[in-house]
């Protein structure tokens, strides 16, 4: 077991190594050398890794086998945008518990989400004003984009006038400081 643990450490499988060390210590509880090595390996792990160590058996086997309720199924389906199926799951939950007001309210919400309310009313949408129509060869063309889109145009920037920087480090520093001062002033 000790050799397996050391191989696991060399492979970087520290949690597996801890399990092998613990198995070895279960057989040889007075082996202080292995206990010290196990503590050294444990020190390499983050606390969150120690909490999420693998378990050979589930803590509560009955809990893992418990079926998922129709309500839970409905919420999972609704969370993934499958509203029709979620409404069906909630319908089963309401049939099983007809006195539950919350289930009936949620069923109504899901039914409203499952059925589209019809076509969108495009005429009632916000109208954005655009810049004045462009003229091409004296003919006015209708503007195809809104003002916001035109303002966000990705037209290329005008290149800055070329300005050569001095090669001398001292002169370069003075020139850059002058530029910073000019930018701060205006």
N, C-alpha and C positions, 0 to 999 in steps of 0.2 A: 504494500500500500504506500509505503513511504516513497518508493521509486516512482510509482505512478503519479504521486503528488508532485514530485520534483519535475517529471516530464511535463506535467500540466503547467507548472510554473514557467518552464522554458518556452512552451507554446503560447504563453500569455493567457491561459485559461485559469484565472485565479480562483474563480468560484468553484470550479471542478477540483482544483488543488486543495482548497479548504475542505471539501467533502472527503477527499482521500485522507487528508491529515486527521480529520475527525474520526474516520473509520479506523485509522491506525491507532489513535489514542483510545478508542473504545476497547481495542484489544490489549493495548499496552498503556494503561493510564499513568504510569510513573515515568514515562519517557520524556524528560524535561527538554532534551535537545529538539525533539520533534515539536513539542509544545511551543518552544521559543521560535522555531522556524515558522510554525503556523501563525503566530502572532505577528511576525515580520511580514508575512504574505497578507494578513488581514490589514495591516497598516497601509499597504499599497492600494487598497480599495477605497472608493468613496463611500460615505455613509449610505447614500441612496442605493448603492450596489449591494450592500449588506442587507438592507431591508428587503430588496426584491430577489433574494436568493431563491434558487430553484427548490421546489418541494417535490418529494417523491410521491406524496399522497395529498389530495386536496384536504383543506381544513375541515370542511363540512360536505361530505359527499352527497347528502340529501339536498343541500342548497343548489349544487351544480346541476342536479338532474331536474330541478323544479321547472315546470313548463312556463313559458312566457305567456302572460295574460293577453287578452285581446286589446286591453287598453295600452299596454306596453308596445304591442305590435303596431297598433294604430299610431302611436307617437313616433315610433321608428320610421314608419312609412311616411308620415307627414313631414318628418324632418328631412327626408330625402326628396320631398316634392311630389310624392305619389298620393295625391289627395283622394282619388277615387277609391283606391285600395284601403287607405286609412279610414275613410268613412265606412267602408264595409266592415272593417275590424271593430270600429266603434259601434256599429249597428249590432254586432254580436254581443258586445259588452253591455249595451243598453237592454237587449233581450234577456241577458242573464241577470241584470240588476235594474229593473224598470223604475225603481223608486229613486235612483241616483240622479239628481238634478244636474250635477256637474257633467256627467257623461252625456246627458241629452244636449246640454249647451255646446259642448265640444263637438258633438255629432253635427249640430246645425252649422257651426263654424266650418267644419271640414266639407260639408255639402256645399256651402257657399263658395269655398275655394275650388271645389272639384268641378263646378259648372261655370264655364266662362260666362260673363254677363253680357255677351254680345260683342259686336264690333266696336272698336274705339271711335269716338266722335272726333274726327280730325278737324272739323270746322270749329270746334270749341277750344282747340289748342291755342297756346300762346303764339302770337305772331311777332316775329322779330324784325325790326327795321334794319334795312341794309343801306349801304352807301348809295349815293345816286347812281343810276344806270350809266354804264360806260358807253362812249360813242366810238364807233368804228366806221371810218370813212363817212362821217356825217350822219350815220344811222344809229339811232339809240337802241342798244341791246338791253334786254331785261337782266337784272342782276340775279345770279343764280345762288349766291351764298348770303347768309345773314351777316349783319354788321359785326357780330361777335366773331364769326369765323374769318371775316375779312381782316379784323383787327389782329387776329392771331395768325396772320399769314407768316409763312416761313420763308419769306423772301430773303435773299442773301444780304448780309450787312455790307455797307460801304467799307472798303478797306481803309484802314488808317494810313495817313501819309507816311511814307517810309522815313524813318529817323534812325540814323546810324548811331550806335553807341560807341564810345571810345574804348579802345582795347586796354589802355592803362587802368589797372584796378582802382587807383585813387581817383582818377578822372571819371571812371564808370560810377563809383559810389557817389561822387558829387552830382553827376547828372541824374542819377536815380533819385537822390534826395530832393533835387530841384523839381523833378516831375511830381513827387509826392506832395511837396509844398504847393505847387500850382493846382493840383487836384483838390487839395483841402480848401484852398481859397475860393475856387470857383467851379 
